[in-house]
Amino acid sequence: MADIDFPDDLIALERSAWTEIQEGRLTVPTALAVHSAVTAFATESKLPRMDVELGLKRVVRHPQPEADAA
């Protein structure tokens, strides 16, 4: 799966959902908002929705450390 350039608003939505999940309070409106945004982004980008969803989760839940500037 190639790296996907996610828009900031989509990352923010997923971060909100991830925070709610970790706190045990994920709401249906939050889950639906993320699902709808992922689906819309996948459609616009002509990418498989599952690739978008998994890539977004990876970016939010397992961020890569930034390379040190030499």
CNS distance restraints for C-alpha pairs under 8 A (distance, minus, plus):
assign (resid   1 and name CA) (resid  51 and name CA) 6.95 0.50 0.50
assign (resid   3 and name CA) (resid  55 and name CA) 7.57 0.50 0.50
assign (resid   4 and name CA) (resid  52 and name CA) 7.53 0.50 0.50
assign (resid   4 and name CA) (resid  55 and name CA) 7.09 0.50 0.50
assign (resid   6 and name CA) (resid  10 and name CA) 6.61 0.50 0.50
assign (resid   6 and name CA) (resid  11 and name CA) 6.72 0.50 0.50
assign (resid   6 and name CA) (resid  56 and name CA) 7.37 0.50 0.50
assign (resid   7 and name CA) (resid  11 and name CA) 6.55 0.50 0.50
assign (resid   8 and name CA) (resid  12 and name CA) 6.10 0.50 0.50
assign (resid   9 and name CA) (resid  13 and name CA) 6.23 0.50 0.50
assign (resid  10 and name CA) (resid  14 and name CA) 6.34 0.50 0.50
assign (resid  10 and name CA) (resid  34 and name CA) 7.49 0.50 0.50
assign (resid  10 and name CA) (resid  37 and name CA) 6.67 0.50 0.50
assign (resid  10 and name CA) (resid  38 and name CA) 7.40 0.50 0.50
assign (resid  11 and name CA) (resid  15 and name CA) 6.09 0.50 0.50
assign (resid  11 and name CA) (resid  56 and name CA) 6.98 0.50 0.50
assign (resid  11 and name CA) (resid  60 and name CA) 6.90 0.50 0.50
assign (resid  12 and name CA) (resid  16 and name CA) 6.21 0.50 0.50
assign (resid  13 and name CA) (resid  17 and name CA) 6.35 0.50 0.50
assign (resid  13 and name CA) (resid  30 and name CA) 7.84 0.50 0.50
assign (resid  13 and name CA) (resid  33 and name CA) 7.51 0.50 0.50
assign (resid  13 and name CA) (resid  34 and name CA) 5.94 0.50 0.50
assign (resid  14 and name CA) (resid  18 and name CA) 6.02 0.50 0.50
assign (resid  14 and name CA) (resid  34 and name CA) 6.22 0.50 0.50
assign (resid  14 and name CA) (resid  56 and name CA) 7.36 0.50 0.50
assign (resid  14 and name CA) (resid  57 and name CA) 7.23 0.50 0.50
assign (resid  14 and name CA) (resid  60 and name CA) 6.92 0.50 0.50
assign (resid  15 and name CA) (resid  19 and name CA) 6.08 0.50 0.50
assign (resid  15 and name CA) (resid  60 and name CA) 6.17 0.50 0.50
assign (resid  16 and name CA) (resid  20 and name CA) 6.25 0.50 0.50
assign (resid  16 and name CA) (resid  30 and name CA) 7.72 0.50 0.50
assign (resid  17 and name CA) (resid  21 and name CA) 6.11 0.50 0.50
assign (resid  17 and name CA) (resid  26 and name CA) 6.41 0.50 0.50
assign (resid  17 and name CA) (resid  30 and name CA) 6.15 0.50 0.50
assign (resid  17 and name CA) (resid  31 and name CA) 6.64 0.50 0.50
assign (resid  17 and name CA) (resid  34 and name CA) 7.50 0.50 0.50
assign (resid  18 and name CA) (resid  22 and name CA) 6.16 0.50 0.50
assign (resid  18 and name CA) (resid  60 and name CA) 7.89 0.50 0.50
assign (resid  18 and name CA) (resid  61 and name CA) 7.57 0.50 0.50
assign (resid  19 and name CA) (resid  23 and name CA) 6.21 0.50 0.50
assign (resid  20 and name CA) (resid  24 and name CA) 6.02 0.50 0.50
assign (resid  20 and name CA) (resid  25 and name CA) 4.96 0.50 0.50
assign (resid  20 and name CA) (resid  26 and name CA) 4.54 0.50 0.50
assign (resid  20 and name CA) (resid  27 and name CA) 7.60 0.50 0.50
assign (resid  21 and name CA) (resid  25 and name CA) 5.97 0.50 0.50
assign (resid  21 and name CA) (resid  26 and name CA) 5.07 0.50 0.50
assign (resid  26 and name CA) (resid  30 and name CA) 6.86 0.50 0.50
assign (resid  26 and name CA) (resid  31 and name CA) 7.14 0.50 0.50
assign (resid  27 and name CA) (resid  31 and name CA) 6.32 0.50 0.50
assign (resid  28 and name CA) (resid  32 and name CA) 5.97 0.50 0.50
assign (resid  29 and name CA) (resid  33 and name CA) 6.01 0.50 0.50
assign (resid  30 and name CA) (resid  34 and name CA) 6.31 0.50 0.50
assign (resid  31 and name CA) (resid  35 and name CA) 6.13 0.50 0.50
assign (resid  32 and name CA) (resid  36 and name CA) 5.94 0.50 0.50
assign (resid  33 and name CA) (resid  37 and name CA) 6.08 0.50 0.50
assign (resid  34 and name CA) (resid  38 and name CA) 6.01 0.50 0.50
assign (resid  35 and name CA) (resid  39 and name CA) 6.10 0.50 0.50
assign (resid  36 and name CA) (resid  40 and name CA) 6.10 0.50 0.50
assign (resid  37 and name CA) (resid  41 and name CA) 6.05 0.50 0.50
assign (resid  38 and name CA) (resid  42 and name CA) 6.02 0.50 0.50
assign (resid  38 and name CA) (resid  49 and name CA) 6.83 0.50 0.50
assign (resid  38 and name CA) (resid  52 and name CA) 6.64 0.50 0.50
assign (resid  38 and name CA) (resid  53 and name CA) 6.30 0.50 0.50
assign (resid  39 and name CA) (resid  43 and name CA) 6.12 0.50 0.50
assign (resid  39 and name CA) (resid  49 and name CA) 5.91 0.50 0.50
assign (resid  40 and name CA) (resid  44 and name CA) 6.14 0.50 0.50
assign (resid  41 and name CA) (resid  45 and name CA) 5.93 0.50 0.50
assign (resid  41 and name CA) (resid  52 and name CA) 7.87 0.50 0.50
assign (resid  42 and name CA) (resid  46 and name CA) 5.70 0.50 0.50
assign (resid  42 and name CA) (resid  47 and name CA) 4.94 0.50 0.50
assign (resid  42 and name CA) (resid  48 and name CA) 6.09 0.50 0.50
assign (resid  42 and name CA) (resid  49 and name CA) 5.10 0.50 0.50
assign (resid  42 and name CA) (resid  52 and name CA) 6.18 0.50 0.50
assign (resid  43 and name CA) (resid  47 and name CA) 6.59 0.50 0.50
assign (resid  43 and name CA) (resid  48 and name CA) 7.90 0.50 0.50
assign (resid  43 and name CA) (resid  49 and name CA) 7.53 0.50 0.50
assign (resid  47 and name CA) (resid  51 and name CA) 7.03 0.50 0.50
assign (resid  47 and name CA) (resid  52 and name CA) 6.91 0.50 0.50
assign (resid  48 and name CA) (resid  52 and name CA) 6.49 0.50 0.50
assign (resid  49 and name CA) (resid  53 and name CA) 6.11 0.50 0.50
assign (resid  50 and name CA) (resid  54 and name CA) 6.01 0.50 0.50
assign (resid  51 and name CA) (resid  55 and name CA) 5.86 0.50 0.50
assign (resid  52 and name CA) (resid  56 and name CA) 5.97 0.50 0.50
assign (resid  53 and name CA) (resid  57 and name CA) 6.20 0.50 0.50
assign (resid  54 and name CA) (resid  58 and name CA) 6.16 0.50 0.50
assign (resid  55 and name CA) (resid  59 and name CA) 6.24 0.50 0.50
assign (resid  56 and name CA) (resid  60 and name CA) 6.26 0.50 0.50
assign (resid  57 and name CA) (resid  61 and name CA) 5.65 0.50 0.50
assign (resid  57 and name CA) (resid  62 and name CA) 7.66 0.50 0.50
assign (resid  58 and name CA) (resid  62 and name CA) 5.13 0.50 0.50
assign (resid  58 and name CA) (resid  63 and name CA) 6.84 0.50 0.50
assign (resid  59 and name CA) (resid  63 and name CA) 5.05 0.50 0.50
assign (resid  59 and name CA) (resid  64 and name CA) 7.58 0.50 0.50
